[in-house]
Amino acid sequence: MLMKKIYSSLAILLLILCSNFIYPANAFAYTQEEKVLLQSWRLVNEAYVDDTFNHQNWWSIRQKFIKKPLHNREETYTAIKEMLALLDDPYTRLLPPENYHNLQITTSGELSGIGLQISINPENSQLEVVTPLPSSPAELAGIQPRDQILTIDGINTNTITLDEAANKIRGEIGTTVILEVKRQNESNIRTYELKRDRLSLSAVNSHLDNSNPKNPVGYIGLTQFSANATQDLAHALVKLDQQGAKGYILDLRNNPGGLLQAGIEIARLWLQPSTIVYTVNRQGVLDSYDADGEALTDKPLVVLVNQGSASASEILAGALQDNHRGILIGEKTFGKGLIQSLFELPDGAGIAVTVAKYETPSHKDINKLGITPDKIVTQDPISYFEIGTEKDLQYQTAISFLSQQ
């Protein structure tokens, strides 16, 4: 009888132990929506540059958000956005399918819309114009760099993300969008009703300035670091050299950046073997990108920069300045010293995660600080058609410097 009780107790104990293994397996059978949220959480957990996660317990945040009711993909995206917002990093963000697709189109060099490059000003969290694209509806209407976009079709831009704003500004050719815009140091609000059009995203425009026949100068304007930017710039450089350029102006003003690799490759066109940029990951480990071949030219170079020169523009400008390859003229740059990687999620969505910060070859961290030019020349915003004219004080200063060289 005693033995039967012992066996019975053992059986109950085994049943309890087995139950402890069986039931959690059912509890962790995640839904598809939960898997998408967890995948986003894991990508940040593994790659985000700040291992304190903005001084928060990232595991606790996971536990909090996995308990949210996620009945459909829209609710899942909302939860992911709320989770990423806790990092207080506007560049680490969810890219729903349409936004992710638009980003891929932008970096490939094809787009339709009104032609605005936009960003979030980290000092005041306000949506700002980095630059209007040349000859775009926005540029022709008079929108200028550093203009603050207050509303898009009546929606307050303080209530939406950077990608949501870009998505609302984009649209089919022939449709319109209404922007309320406030200019720096002005109190009045301007309203623009703009018709979307097909945009030309050729990254490079160039010409030979023969205003001084004894010292012709090759001008190269680079508007963004797209997939075809390196090839286009190399062709322009070779052509200007054949035309007899004795020096060069590389115009990075209002260039908001783009592909990191394009910035590296363009730096290699100008530099002899040297360091282009250092990257620093979450463990503080340094890596570097280097120039290891022959430059296409060693002729004098001036680089024009301003407050709209950001990201890859600052990598290139910093490399040329620190390696004494060219002098910088203009205004202090934007100050975006962070690098993002793109990861694809299900259904064509994506997530951008800040994975590293970068330092110039002399180990300057320019995030939120910018790069100070060798010669500071301030000027009021000018239109695309005024570049290189007498109104372009920065350009004229560059021409004067090169004539002395």
Disulfide bonds with the S-S distance in Angstrom:
none
